[in-house]
Amino acid sequence: MKFYYNKLVRDNIIGNIERKGHICEYRKLSNEEYRQELDKKLL
C-alpha cells in the first residue's frame, strides 16, 4: 500500500518514517519552489 503526502515536512520526519521500516521518497525544493509552497500553505 502506498500513501502520498504532497506537503512540506520538517527535519527528522523522513528519518522517523524510515526508522519505522517504511520507504520514503522525497525531493528537496529549490528556494523558489519552497517559497511558492510555503505561500500556498499559509493562505
ChimeraX commands (.cxc) that place a marker at each C-alpha (Angstrom):
marker #1 position 0.00,0.00,0.00 radius 0.5
marker #1 position 1.30,3.47,-0.87 radius 0.5
marker #1 position 0.47,6.75,0.76 radius 0.5
marker #1 position 1.13,10.08,-0.89 radius 0.5
marker #1 position 1.62,13.28,1.04 radius 0.5
marker #1 position 2.14,16.34,-1.10 radius 0.5
marker #1 position 3.26,18.65,1.66 radius 0.5
marker #1 position 6.19,20.38,3.28 radius 0.5
marker #1 position 7.81,18.40,6.07 radius 0.5
marker #1 position 10.13,19.40,8.87 radius 0.5
marker #1 position 13.51,17.95,9.76 radius 0.5
marker #1 position 13.56,14.38,11.09 radius 0.5
marker #1 position 10.12,13.46,9.72 radius 0.5
marker #1 position 11.67,11.45,6.90 radius 0.5
marker #1 position 14.08,9.75,9.31 radius 0.5
marker #1 position 11.20,8.84,11.62 radius 0.5
marker #1 position 9.26,7.28,8.75 radius 0.5
marker #1 position 12.28,5.27,7.60 radius 0.5
marker #1 position 13.09,4.09,11.15 radius 0.5
marker #1 position 9.64,2.51,11.25 radius 0.5
marker #1 position 10.66,0.41,8.24 radius 0.5
marker #1 position 8.75,2.36,5.59 radius 0.5
marker #1 position 10.22,3.50,2.31 radius 0.5
marker #1 position 10.13,7.23,1.80 radius 0.5
marker #1 position 10.57,9.13,-1.47 radius 0.5
marker #1 position 11.12,12.86,-1.30 radius 0.5
marker #1 position 12.85,15.72,-3.02 radius 0.5
marker #1 position 14.29,19.00,-1.85 radius 0.5
marker #1 position 12.69,22.07,-3.36 radius 0.5
marker #1 position 14.59,24.95,-4.87 radius 0.5
marker #1 position 14.35,28.23,-2.98 radius 0.5
marker #1 position 11.69,29.49,-5.40 radius 0.5
marker #1 position 9.64,26.27,-5.21 radius 0.5
marker #1 position 9.87,26.33,-1.42 radius 0.5
marker #1 position 8.63,29.91,-1.31 radius 0.5
marker #1 position 5.69,29.10,-3.58 radius 0.5
marker #1 position 4.70,26.07,-1.49 radius 0.5
marker #1 position 5.06,27.99,1.75 radius 0.5
marker #1 position 2.83,30.76,0.38 radius 0.5
marker #1 position 0.19,28.16,-0.54 radius 0.5
marker #1 position 0.39,26.63,2.93 radius 0.5
marker #1 position -0.01,29.98,4.67 radius 0.5
marker #1 position -3.02,31.00,2.57 radius 0.5
marker link #1:1,2 radius 0.2
marker link #1:2,3 radius 0.2
marker link #1:3,4 radius 0.2
marker link #1:4,5 radius 0.2
marker link #1:5,6 radius 0.2
marker link #1:6,7 radius 0.2
marker link #1:7,8 radius 0.2
marker link #1:8,9 radius 0.2
marker link #1:9,10 radius 0.2
marker link #1:10,11 radius 0.2
marker link #1:11,12 radius 0.2
marker link #1:12,13 radius 0.2
marker link #1:13,14 radius 0.2
marker link #1:14,15 radius 0.2
marker link #1:15,16 radius 0.2
marker link #1:16,17 radius 0.2
marker link #1:17,18 radius 0.2
marker link #1:18,19 radius 0.2
marker link #1:19,20 radius 0.2
marker link #1:20,21 radius 0.2
marker link #1:21,22 radius 0.2
marker link #1:22,23 radius 0.2
marker link #1:23,24 radius 0.2
marker link #1:24,25 radius 0.2
marker link #1:25,26 radius 0.2
marker link #1:26,27 radius 0.2
marker link #1:27,28 radius 0.2
marker link #1:28,29 radius 0.2
marker link #1:29,30 radius 0.2
marker link #1:30,31 radius 0.2
marker link #1:31,32 radius 0.2
marker link #1:32,33 radius 0.2
marker link #1:33,34 radius 0.2
marker link #1:34,35 radius 0.2
marker link #1:35,36 radius 0.2
marker link #1:36,37 radius 0.2
marker link #1:37,38 radius 0.2
marker link #1:38,39 radius 0.2
marker link #1:39,40 radius 0.2
marker link #1:40,41 radius 0.2
marker link #1:41,42 radius 0.2
marker link #1:42,43 radius 0.2
view
